[in-house]
Amino acid sequence: MEYKIVTSNAWTTETAIKVLEKKVNDLMKDGWEPVGGLTMNPVNGYVYQALIKK
């Protein structure tokens, strides 16, 4: 099993989330599965998503 954390940031939280959605959707096409929900750091505007690949 592999584990990966994908990150994104942008000028706005909304844009950062849209960029992360694109990254996660692309990885899901390659067999990666999201684990848990989205995490956000309000200090620097980064959003995170953990994924696994079996």
PDBQT receptor file of N, H, CA, C and O in Angstrom, charges set to zero:
ATOM      1  N   MET A   1       0.847  -1.166   0.000  1.00  0.00    +0.000 N 
ATOM      2  CA  MET A   1       0.000   0.000   0.000  1.00  0.00    +0.000 C 
ATOM      3  C   MET A   1       0.901   1.240   0.000  1.00  0.00    +0.000 C 
ATOM      4  O   MET A   1       1.923   1.284   0.683  1.00  0.00    +0.000 OA
ATOM      5  N   GLU A   2       0.498   2.235  -0.776  1.00  0.00    +0.000 N 
ATOM      6  H   GLU A   2      -0.333   2.199  -1.331  1.00  0.00    +0.000 HD
ATOM      7  CA  GLU A   2       1.218   3.509  -0.826  1.00  0.00    +0.000 C 
ATOM      8  C   GLU A   2       0.350   4.594  -0.197  1.00  0.00    +0.000 C 
ATOM      9  O   GLU A   2      -0.878   4.516  -0.201  1.00  0.00    +0.000 OA
ATOM     10  N   TYR A   3       1.021   5.599   0.339  1.00  0.00    +0.000 N 
ATOM     11  H   TYR A   3       2.019   5.662   0.343  1.00  0.00    +0.000 HD
ATOM     12  CA  TYR A   3       0.346   6.716   0.994  1.00  0.00    +0.000 C 
ATOM     13  C   TYR A   3       0.896   8.008   0.407  1.00  0.00    +0.000 C 
ATOM     14  O   TYR A   3       2.101   8.134   0.188  1.00  0.00    +0.000 OA
ATOM     15  N   LYS A   4       0.015   8.962   0.155  1.00  0.00    +0.000 N 
ATOM     16  H   LYS A   4      -0.964   8.860   0.333  1.00  0.00    +0.000 HD
ATOM     17  CA  LYS A   4       0.434  10.233  -0.438  1.00  0.00    +0.000 C 
ATOM     18  C   LYS A   4      -0.416  11.361   0.131  1.00  0.00    +0.000 C 
ATOM     19  O   LYS A   4      -1.606  11.183   0.391  1.00  0.00    +0.000 OA
ATOM     20  N   ILE A   5       0.203  12.520   0.323  1.00  0.00    +0.000 N 
ATOM     21  H   ILE A   5       1.170  12.664   0.112  1.00  0.00    +0.000 HD
ATOM     22  CA  ILE A   5      -0.537  13.716   0.700  1.00  0.00    +0.000 C 
ATOM     23  C   ILE A   5      -0.396  14.730  -0.428  1.00  0.00    +0.000 C 
ATOM     24  O   ILE A   5       0.715  15.077  -0.830  1.00  0.00    +0.000 OA
ATOM     25  N   VAL A   6      -1.517  15.195  -0.926  1.00  0.00    +0.000 N 
ATOM     26  H   VAL A   6      -2.420  14.913  -0.599  1.00  0.00    +0.000 HD
ATOM     27  CA  VAL A   6      -1.543  16.169  -2.009  1.00  0.00    +0.000 C 
ATOM     28  C   VAL A   6      -1.856  17.529  -1.394  1.00  0.00    +0.000 C 
ATOM     29  O   VAL A   6      -2.706  17.639  -0.510  1.00  0.00    +0.000 OA
ATOM     30  N   THR A   7      -1.162  18.565  -1.870  1.00  0.00    +0.000 N 
ATOM     31  H   THR A   7      -0.472  18.476  -2.588  1.00  0.00    +0.000 HD
ATOM     32  CA  THR A   7      -1.384  19.913  -1.333  1.00  0.00    +0.000 C 
ATOM     33  C   THR A   7      -1.694  20.896  -2.447  1.00  0.00    +0.000 C 
ATOM     34  O   THR A   7      -1.423  20.650  -3.622  1.00  0.00    +0.000 OA
ATOM     35  N   SER A   8      -2.268  22.012  -2.041  1.00  0.00    +0.000 N 
ATOM     36  H   SER A   8      -2.489  22.212  -1.086  1.00  0.00    +0.000 HD
ATOM     37  CA  SER A   8      -2.573  23.089  -2.977  1.00  0.00    +0.000 C 
ATOM     38  C   SER A   8      -2.667  24.391  -2.194  1.00  0.00    +0.000 C 
ATOM     39  O   SER A   8      -3.034  24.396  -1.019  1.00  0.00    +0.000 OA
ATOM     40  N   ASN A   9      -2.335  25.489  -2.853  1.00  0.00    +0.000 N 
ATOM     41  H   ASN A   9      -2.037  25.485  -3.808  1.00  0.00    +0.000 HD
ATOM     42  CA  ASN A   9      -2.597  26.811  -2.286  1.00  0.00    +0.000 C 
ATOM     43  C   ASN A   9      -2.788  27.787  -3.433  1.00  0.00    +0.000 C 
ATOM     44  O   ASN A   9      -2.335  27.542  -4.552  1.00  0.00    +0.000 OA
ATOM     45  N   ALA A  10      -3.450  28.880  -3.153  1.00  0.00    +0.000 N 
ATOM     46  H   ALA A  10      -3.818  29.079  -2.245  1.00  0.00    +0.000 HD
ATOM     47  CA  ALA A  10      -3.726  29.891  -4.173  1.00  0.00    +0.000 C 
ATOM     48  C   ALA A  10      -4.080  31.188  -3.457  1.00  0.00    +0.000 C 
ATOM     49  O   ALA A  10      -4.080  31.255  -2.227  1.00  0.00    +0.000 OA
ATOM     50  N   TRP A  11      -4.379  32.210  -4.238  1.00  0.00    +0.000 N 
ATOM     51  H   TRP A  11      -4.379  32.156  -5.237  1.00  0.00    +0.000 HD
ATOM     52  CA  TRP A  11      -4.723  33.514  -3.658  1.00  0.00    +0.000 C 
ATOM     53  C   TRP A  11      -5.989  33.442  -2.816  1.00  0.00    +0.000 C 
ATOM     54  O   TRP A  11      -6.126  34.171  -1.834  1.00  0.00    +0.000 OA
ATOM     55  N   THR A  12      -6.916  32.564  -3.197  1.00  0.00    +0.000 N 
ATOM     56  H   THR A  12      -6.804  31.971  -3.994  1.00  0.00    +0.000 HD
ATOM     57  CA  THR A  12      -8.144  32.416  -2.418  1.00  0.00    +0.000 C 
ATOM     58  C   THR A  12      -8.332  30.953  -2.030  1.00  0.00    +0.000 C 
ATOM     59  O   THR A  12      -7.851  30.052  -2.717  1.00  0.00    +0.000 OA
ATOM     60  N   THR A  13      -9.026  30.730  -0.937  1.00  0.00    +0.000 N 
ATOM     61  H   THR A  13      -9.416  31.462  -0.378  1.00  0.00    +0.000 HD
ATOM     62  CA  THR A  13      -9.310  29.361  -0.498  1.00  0.00    +0.000 C 
ATOM     63  C   THR A  13     -10.118  28.617  -1.546  1.00  0.00    +0.000 C 
ATOM     64  O   THR A  13      -9.879  27.438  -1.808  1.00  0.00    +0.000 OA
ATOM     65  N   GLU A  14     -11.072  29.310  -2.141  1.00  0.00    +0.000 N 
ATOM     66  H   GLU A  14     -11.266  30.267  -1.929  1.00  0.00    +0.000 HD
ATOM     67  CA  GLU A  14     -11.920  28.680  -3.165  1.00  0.00    +0.000 C 
ATOM     68  C   GLU A  14     -11.074  28.164  -4.324  1.00  0.00    +0.000 C 
ATOM     69  O   GLU A  14     -11.286  27.046  -4.792  1.00  0.00    +0.000 OA
ATOM     70  N   THR A  15     -10.132  28.952  -4.785  1.00  0.00    +0.000 N 
ATOM     71  H   THR A  15      -9.960  29.860  -4.405  1.00  0.00    +0.000 HD
ATOM     72  CA  THR A  15      -9.265  28.529  -5.883  1.00  0.00    +0.000 C 
ATOM     73  C   THR A  15      -8.362  27.380  -5.451  1.00  0.00    +0.000 C 
ATOM     74  O   THR A  15      -8.150  26.440  -6.217  1.00  0.00    +0.000 OA
ATOM     75  N   ALA A  16      -7.829  27.446  -4.240  1.00  0.00    +0.000 N 
ATOM     76  H   ALA A  16      -8.001  28.210  -3.618  1.00  0.00    +0.000 HD
ATOM     77  CA  ALA A  16      -6.971  26.368  -3.743  1.00  0.00    +0.000 C 
ATOM     78  C   ALA A  16      -7.736  25.044  -3.704  1.00  0.00    +0.000 C 
ATOM     79  O   ALA A  16      -7.190  23.997  -4.049  1.00  0.00    +0.000 OA
ATOM     80  N   ILE A  17      -8.982  25.095  -3.288  1.00  0.00    +0.000 N 
ATOM     81  H   ILE A  17      -9.426  25.946  -3.008  1.00  0.00    +0.000 HD
ATOM     82  CA  ILE A  17      -9.800  23.880  -3.234  1.00  0.00    +0.000 C 
ATOM     83  C   ILE A  17     -10.061  23.351  -4.636  1.00  0.00    +0.000 C 
ATOM     84  O   ILE A  17     -10.004  22.141  -4.857  1.00  0.00    +0.000 OA
ATOM     85  N   LYS A  18     -10.346  24.227  -5.582  1.00  0.00    +0.000 N 
ATOM     86  H   LYS A  18     -10.392  25.210  -5.403  1.00  0.00    +0.000 HD
ATOM     87  CA  LYS A  18     -10.587  23.779  -6.964  1.00  0.00    +0.000 C 
ATOM     88  C   LYS A  18      -9.335  23.110  -7.552  1.00  0.00    +0.000 C 
ATOM     89  O   LYS A  18      -9.435  22.100  -8.249  1.00  0.00    +0.000 OA
ATOM     90  N   VAL A  19      -8.166  23.678  -7.267  1.00  0.00    +0.000 N 
ATOM     91  H   VAL A  19      -8.085  24.499  -6.701  1.00  0.00    +0.000 HD
ATOM     92  CA  VAL A  19      -6.917  23.089  -7.757  1.00  0.00    +0.000 C 
ATOM     93  C   VAL A  19      -6.709  21.722  -7.113  1.00  0.00    +0.000 C 
ATOM     94  O   VAL A  19      -6.315  20.771  -7.789  1.00  0.00    +0.000 OA
ATOM     95  N   LEU A  20      -6.970  21.618  -5.810  1.00  0.00    +0.000 N 
ATOM     96  H   LEU A  20      -7.290  22.390  -5.260  1.00  0.00    +0.000 HD
ATOM     97  CA  LEU A  20      -6.825  20.337  -5.119  1.00  0.00    +0.000 C 
ATOM     98  C   LEU A  20      -7.812  19.314  -5.671  1.00  0.00    +0.000 C 
ATOM     99  O   LEU A  20      -7.449  18.152  -5.852  1.00  0.00    +0.000 OA
ATOM    100  N   GLU A  21      -9.036  19.713  -5.938  1.00  0.00    +0.000 N 
ATOM    101  H   GLU A  21      -9.331  20.657  -5.790  1.00  0.00    +0.000 HD
ATOM    102  CA  GLU A  21     -10.023  18.806  -6.522  1.00  0.00    +0.000 C 
ATOM    103  C   GLU A  21      -9.509  18.221  -7.834  1.00  0.00    +0.000 C 
ATOM    104  O   GLU A  21      -9.644  17.021  -8.075  1.00  0.00    +0.000 OA
ATOM    105  N   LYS A  22      -8.929  19.048  -8.668  1.00  0.00    +0.000 N 
ATOM    106  H   LYS A  22      -8.819  20.023  -8.473  1.00  0.00    +0.000 HD
ATOM    107  CA  LYS A  22      -8.389  18.587  -9.955  1.00  0.00    +0.000 C 
ATOM    108  C   LYS A  22      -7.273  17.567  -9.722  1.00  0.00    +0.000 C 
ATOM    109  O   LYS A  22      -7.245  16.516 -10.363  1.00  0.00    +0.000 OA
ATOM    110  N   LYS A  23      -6.352  17.879  -8.802  1.00  0.00    +0.000 N 
ATOM    111  H   LYS A  23      -6.375  18.733  -8.281  1.00  0.00    +0.000 HD
ATOM    112  CA  LYS A  23      -5.251  16.960  -8.506  1.00  0.00    +0.000 C 
ATOM    113  C   LYS A  23      -5.777  15.616  -7.999  1.00  0.00    +0.000 C 
ATOM    114  O   LYS A  23      -5.336  14.558  -8.447  1.00  0.00    +0.000 OA
ATOM    115  N   VAL A  24      -6.731  15.671  -7.054  1.00  0.00    +0.000 N 
ATOM    116  H   VAL A  24      -7.089  16.531  -6.690  1.00  0.00    +0.000 HD
ATOM    117  CA  VAL A  24      -7.279  14.442  -6.474  1.00  0.00    +0.000 C 
ATOM    118  C   VAL A  24      -8.037  13.646  -7.530  1.00  0.00    +0.000 C 
ATOM    119  O   VAL A  24      -7.882  12.427  -7.601  1.00  0.00    +0.000 OA
ATOM    120  N   ASN A  25      -8.846  14.298  -8.343  1.00  0.00    +0.000 N 
ATOM    121  H   ASN A  25      -8.972  15.288  -8.285  1.00  0.00    +0.000 HD
ATOM    122  CA  ASN A  25      -9.582  13.595  -9.393  1.00  0.00    +0.000 C 
ATOM    123  C   ASN A  25      -8.633  12.918 -10.378  1.00  0.00    +0.000 C 
ATOM    124  O   ASN A  25      -8.891  11.792 -10.804  1.00  0.00    +0.000 OA
ATOM    125  N   ASP A  26      -7.543  13.585 -10.744  1.00  0.00    +0.000 N 
ATOM    126  H   ASP A  26      -7.333  14.499 -10.397  1.00  0.00    +0.000 HD
ATOM    127  CA  ASP A  26      -6.558  12.977 -11.645  1.00  0.00    +0.000 C 
ATOM    128  C   ASP A  26      -5.906  11.760 -11.002  1.00  0.00    +0.000 C 
ATOM    129  O   ASP A  26      -5.708  10.742 -11.665  1.00  0.00    +0.000 OA
ATOM    130  N   LEU A  27      -5.572  11.854  -9.720  1.00  0.00    +0.000 N 
ATOM    131  H   LEU A  27      -5.733  12.680  -9.181  1.00  0.00    +0.000 HD
ATOM    132  CA  LEU A  27      -4.956  10.716  -9.026  1.00  0.00    +0.000 C 
ATOM    133  C   LEU A  27      -5.937   9.557  -8.857  1.00  0.00    +0.000 C 
ATOM    134  O   LEU A  27      -5.532   8.395  -8.909  1.00  0.00    +0.000 OA
ATOM    135  N   MET A  28      -7.214   9.857  -8.656  1.00  0.00    +0.000 N 
ATOM    136  H   MET A  28      -7.543  10.800  -8.614  1.00  0.00    +0.000 HD
ATOM    137  CA  MET A  28      -8.221   8.802  -8.530  1.00  0.00    +0.000 C 
ATOM    138  C   MET A  28      -8.316   7.994  -9.821  1.00  0.00    +0.000 C 
ATOM    139  O   MET A  28      -8.581   6.793  -9.776  1.00  0.00    +0.000 OA
ATOM    140  N   LYS A  29      -8.106   8.628 -10.957  1.00  0.00    +0.000 N 
ATOM    141  H   LYS A  29      -7.891   9.604 -10.993  1.00  0.00    +0.000 HD
ATOM    142  CA  LYS A  29      -8.119   7.919 -12.238  1.00  0.00    +0.000 C 
ATOM    143  C   LYS A  29      -6.963   6.936 -12.324  1.00  0.00    +0.000 C 
ATOM    144  O   LYS A  29      -7.023   5.968 -13.083  1.00  0.00    +0.000 OA
ATOM    145  N   ASP A  30      -5.896   7.182 -11.539  1.00  0.00    +0.000 N 
ATOM    146  H   ASP A  30      -5.848   7.968 -10.923  1.00  0.00    +0.000 HD
ATOM    147  CA  ASP A  30      -4.730   6.300 -11.515  1.00  0.00    +0.000 C 
ATOM    148  C   ASP A  30      -4.789   5.297 -10.366  1.00  0.00    +0.000 C 
ATOM    149  O   ASP A  30      -3.793   4.636 -10.072  1.00  0.00    +0.000 OA
ATOM    150  N   GLY A  31      -5.940   5.177  -9.715  1.00  0.00    +0.000 N 
ATOM    151  H   GLY A  31      -6.750   5.713  -9.954  1.00  0.00    +0.000 HD
ATOM    152  CA  GLY A  31      -6.110   4.162  -8.682  1.00  0.00    +0.000 C 
ATOM    153  C   GLY A  31      -5.930   4.635  -7.248  1.00  0.00    +0.000 C 
ATOM    154  O   GLY A  31      -6.028   3.827  -6.325  1.00  0.00    +0.000 OA
ATOM    155  N   TRP A  32      -5.671   5.914  -7.036  1.00  0.00    +0.000 N 
ATOM    156  H   TRP A  32      -5.591   6.570  -7.787  1.00  0.00    +0.000 HD
ATOM    157  CA  TRP A  32      -5.533   6.446  -5.687  1.00  0.00    +0.000 C 
ATOM    158  C   TRP A  32      -6.920   6.671  -5.093  1.00  0.00    +0.000 C 
ATOM    159  O   TRP A  32      -7.859   7.020  -5.809  1.00  0.00    +0.000 OA
ATOM    160  N   GLU A  33      -7.047   6.466  -3.763  1.00  0.00    +0.000 N 
ATOM    161  H   GLU A  33      -6.285   6.183  -3.182  1.00  0.00    +0.000 HD
ATOM    162  CA  GLU A  33      -8.316   6.653  -3.070  1.00  0.00    +0.000 C 
ATOM    163  C   GLU A  33      -8.140   7.662  -1.942  1.00  0.00    +0.000 C 
ATOM    164  O   GLU A  33      -7.218   7.522  -1.138  1.00  0.00    +0.000 OA
ATOM    165  N   PRO A  34      -9.003   8.679  -1.862  1.00  0.00    +0.000 N 
ATOM    166  CA  PRO A  34      -8.923   9.630  -0.748  1.00  0.00    +0.000 C 
ATOM    167  C   PRO A  34      -9.185   8.929   0.586  1.00  0.00    +0.000 C 
ATOM    168  O   PRO A  34      -9.993   8.004   0.665  1.00  0.00    +0.000 OA
ATOM    169  N   VAL A  35      -8.501   9.377   1.616  1.00  0.00    +0.000 N 
ATOM    170  H   VAL A  35      -7.844  10.129   1.552  1.00  0.00    +0.000 HD
ATOM    171  CA  VAL A  35      -8.691   8.863   2.969  1.00  0.00    +0.000 C 
ATOM    172  C   VAL A  35      -9.075  10.044   3.846  1.00  0.00    +0.000 C 
ATOM    173  O   VAL A  35      -8.312  11.001   3.972  1.00  0.00    +0.000 OA
ATOM    174  N   GLY A  36     -10.238   9.982   4.443  1.00  0.00    +0.000 N 
ATOM    175  H   GLY A  36     -10.858   9.204   4.340  1.00  0.00    +0.000 HD
ATOM    176  CA  GLY A  36     -10.675  11.089   5.289  1.00  0.00    +0.000 C 
ATOM    177  C   GLY A  36     -11.047  12.302   4.455  1.00  0.00    +0.000 C 
ATOM    178  O   GLY A  36     -11.220  12.222   3.238  1.00  0.00    +0.000 OA
ATOM    179  N   GLY A  37     -11.162  13.411   5.139  1.00  0.00    +0.000 N 
ATOM    180  H   GLY A  37     -11.022  13.475   6.127  1.00  0.00    +0.000 HD
ATOM    181  CA  GLY A  37     -11.597  14.631   4.473  1.00  0.00    +0.000 C 
ATOM    182  C   GLY A  37     -10.458  15.598   4.216  1.00  0.00    +0.000 C 
ATOM    183  O   GLY A  37      -9.300  15.334   4.541  1.00  0.00    +0.000 OA
ATOM    184  N   LEU A  38     -10.806  16.680   3.647  1.00  0.00    +0.000 N 
ATOM    185  H   LEU A  38     -11.746  16.895   3.382  1.00  0.00    +0.000 HD
ATOM    186  CA  LEU A  38      -9.894  17.771   3.339  1.00  0.00    +0.000 C 
ATOM    187  C   LEU A  38      -9.446  18.444   4.633  1.00  0.00    +0.000 C 
ATOM    188  O   LEU A  38     -10.237  18.610   5.562  1.00  0.00    +0.000 OA
ATOM    189  N   THR A  39      -8.172  18.830   4.687  1.00  0.00    +0.000 N 
ATOM    190  H   THR A  39      -7.529  18.695   3.932  1.00  0.00    +0.000 HD
ATOM    191  CA  THR A  39      -7.635  19.588   5.821  1.00  0.00    +0.000 C 
ATOM    192  C   THR A  39      -7.121  20.909   5.296  1.00  0.00    +0.000 C 
ATOM    193  O   THR A  39      -6.548  20.978   4.208  1.00  0.00    +0.000 OA
ATOM    194  N   MET A  40      -7.328  21.967   6.080  1.00  0.00    +0.000 N 
ATOM    195  H   MET A  40      -7.793  21.911   6.964  1.00  0.00    +0.000 HD
ATOM    196  CA  MET A  40      -6.886  23.289   5.644  1.00  0.00    +0.000 C 
ATOM    197  C   MET A  40      -6.082  23.974   6.737  1.00  0.00    +0.000 C 
ATOM    198  O   MET A  40      -6.422  23.890   7.917  1.00  0.00    +0.000 OA
ATOM    199  N   ASN A  41      -5.017  24.648   6.339  1.00  0.00    +0.000 N 
ATOM    200  H   ASN A  41      -4.740  24.716   5.380  1.00  0.00    +0.000 HD
ATOM    201  CA  ASN A  41      -4.227  25.454   7.259  1.00  0.00    +0.000 C 
ATOM    202  C   ASN A  41      -4.621  26.917   7.034  1.00  0.00    +0.000 C 
ATOM    203  O   ASN A  41      -4.249  27.498   6.014  1.00  0.00    +0.000 OA
ATOM    204  N   PRO A  42      -5.363  27.521   7.961  1.00  0.00    +0.000 N 
ATOM    205  CA  PRO A  42      -5.827  28.892   7.754  1.00  0.00    +0.000 C 
ATOM    206  C   PRO A  42      -4.711  29.934   7.782  1.00  0.00    +0.000 C 
ATOM    207  O   PRO A  42      -4.899  31.057   7.314  1.00  0.00    +0.000 OA
ATOM    208  N   VAL A  43      -3.556  29.570   8.327  1.00  0.00    +0.000 N 
ATOM    209  H   VAL A  43      -3.403  28.658   8.708  1.00  0.00    +0.000 HD
ATOM    210  CA  VAL A  43      -2.450  30.522   8.415  1.00  0.00    +0.000 C 
ATOM    211  C   VAL A  43      -1.821  30.772   7.046  1.00  0.00    +0.000 C 
ATOM    212  O   VAL A  43      -1.581  31.917   6.662  1.00  0.00    +0.000 OA
ATOM    213  N   ASN A  44      -1.553  29.672   6.304  1.00  0.00    +0.000 N 
ATOM    214  H   ASN A  44      -1.748  28.742   6.616  1.00  0.00    +0.000 HD
ATOM    215  CA  ASN A  44      -0.887  29.844   5.011  1.00  0.00    +0.000 C 
ATOM    216  C   ASN A  44      -1.792  29.554   3.811  1.00  0.00    +0.000 C 
ATOM    217  O   ASN A  44      -1.360  29.706   2.668  1.00  0.00    +0.000 OA
ATOM    218  N   GLY A  45      -3.039  29.142   4.050  1.00  0.00    +0.000 N 
ATOM    219  H   GLY A  45      -3.390  29.019   4.978  1.00  0.00    +0.000 HD
ATOM    220  CA  GLY A  45      -3.982  28.916   2.961  1.00  0.00    +0.000 C 
ATOM    221  C   GLY A  45      -3.825  27.596   2.226  1.00  0.00    +0.000 C 
ATOM    222  O   GLY A  45      -4.493  27.368   1.218  1.00  0.00    +0.000 OA
ATOM    223  N   TYR A  46      -2.948  26.720   2.717  1.00  0.00    +0.000 N 
ATOM    224  H   TYR A  46      -2.405  26.905   3.536  1.00  0.00    +0.000 HD
ATOM    225  CA  TYR A  46      -2.788  25.421   2.068  1.00  0.00    +0.000 C 
ATOM    226  C   TYR A  46      -3.951  24.509   2.414  1.00  0.00    +0.000 C 
ATOM    227  O   TYR A  46      -4.489  24.560   3.520  1.00  0.00    +0.000 OA
ATOM    228  N   VAL A  47      -4.334  23.672   1.454  1.00  0.00    +0.000 N 
ATOM    229  H   VAL A  47      -3.897  23.631   0.555  1.00  0.00    +0.000 HD
ATOM    230  CA  VAL A  47      -5.313  22.615   1.683  1.00  0.00    +0.000 C 
ATOM    231  C   VAL A  47      -4.637  21.289   1.371  1.00  0.00    +0.000 C 
ATOM    232  O   VAL A  47      -3.776  21.206   0.495  1.00  0.00    +0.000 OA
ATOM    233  N   TYR A  48      -5.041  20.249   2.104  1.00  0.00    +0.000 N 
ATOM    234  H   TYR A  48      -5.741  20.317   2.816  1.00  0.00    +0.000 HD
ATOM    235  CA  TYR A  48      -4.377  18.944   2.022  1.00  0.00    +0.000 C 
ATOM    236  C   TYR A  48      -5.408  17.837   1.883  1.00  0.00    +0.000 C 
ATOM    237  O   TYR A  48      -6.530  17.939   2.380  1.00  0.00    +0.000 OA
ATOM    238  N   GLN A  49      -4.998  16.765   1.188  1.00  0.00    +0.000 N 
ATOM    239  H   GLN A  49      -4.086  16.682   0.785  1.00  0.00    +0.000 HD
ATOM    240  CA  GLN A  49      -5.823  15.560   1.113  1.00  0.00    +0.000 C 
ATOM    241  C   GLN A  49      -4.899  14.355   1.126  1.00  0.00    +0.000 C 
ATOM    242  O   GLN A  49      -3.951  14.279   0.344  1.00  0.00    +0.000 OA
ATOM    243  N   ALA A  50      -5.178  13.418   2.012  1.00  0.00    +0.000 N 
ATOM    244  H   ALA A  50      -5.948  13.480   2.647  1.00  0.00    +0.000 HD
ATOM    245  CA  ALA A  50      -4.428  12.166   2.066  1.00  0.00    +0.000 C 
ATOM    246  C   ALA A  50      -5.069  11.167   1.112  1.00  0.00    +0.000 C 
ATOM    247  O   ALA A  50      -6.290  11.129   0.962  1.00  0.00    +0.000 OA
ATOM    248  N   LEU A  51      -4.234  10.362   0.471  1.00  0.00    +0.000 N 
ATOM    249  H   LEU A  51      -3.242  10.392   0.592  1.00  0.00    +0.000 HD
ATOM    250  CA  LEU A  51      -4.708   9.329  -0.448  1.00  0.00    +0.000 C 
ATOM    251  C   LEU A  51      -3.899   8.048  -0.232  1.00  0.00    +0.000 C 
ATOM    252  O   LEU A  51      -2.754   8.089   0.219  1.00  0.00    +0.000 OA
ATOM    253  N   ILE A  52      -4.520   6.907  -0.563  1.00  0.00    +0.000 N 
ATOM    254  H   ILE A  52      -5.450   6.873  -0.930  1.00  0.00    +0.000 HD
ATOM    255  CA  ILE A  52      -3.801   5.634  -0.547  1.00  0.00    +0.000 C 
ATOM    256  C   ILE A  52      -3.990   4.933  -1.890  1.00  0.00    +0.000 C 
ATOM    257  O   ILE A  52      -4.951   5.178  -2.620  1.00  0.00    +0.000 OA
ATOM    258  N   LYS A  53      -3.047   4.062  -2.181  1.00  0.00    +0.000 N 
ATOM    259  H   LYS A  53      -2.267   3.862  -1.588  1.00  0.00    +0.000 HD
ATOM    260  CA  LYS A  53      -3.151   3.223  -3.380  1.00  0.00    +0.000 C 
ATOM    261  C   LYS A  53      -2.825   1.811  -2.948  1.00  0.00    +0.000 C 
ATOM    262  O   LYS A  53      -1.735   1.545  -2.442  1.00  0.00    +0.000 OA
ATOM    263  N   LYS A  54      -3.762   0.913  -3.145  1.00  0.00    +0.000 N 
ATOM    264  H   LYS A  54      -4.647   1.129  -3.556  1.00  0.00    +0.000 HD
ATOM    265  CA  LYS A  54      -3.603  -0.480  -2.704  1.00  0.00    +0.000 C 
ATOM    266  C   LYS A  54      -2.840  -1.294  -3.731  1.00  0.00    +0.000 C 
ATOM    267  O   LYS A  54      -2.613  -2.486  -3.529  1.00  0.00    +0.000 OA
TER     268      LYS A  54
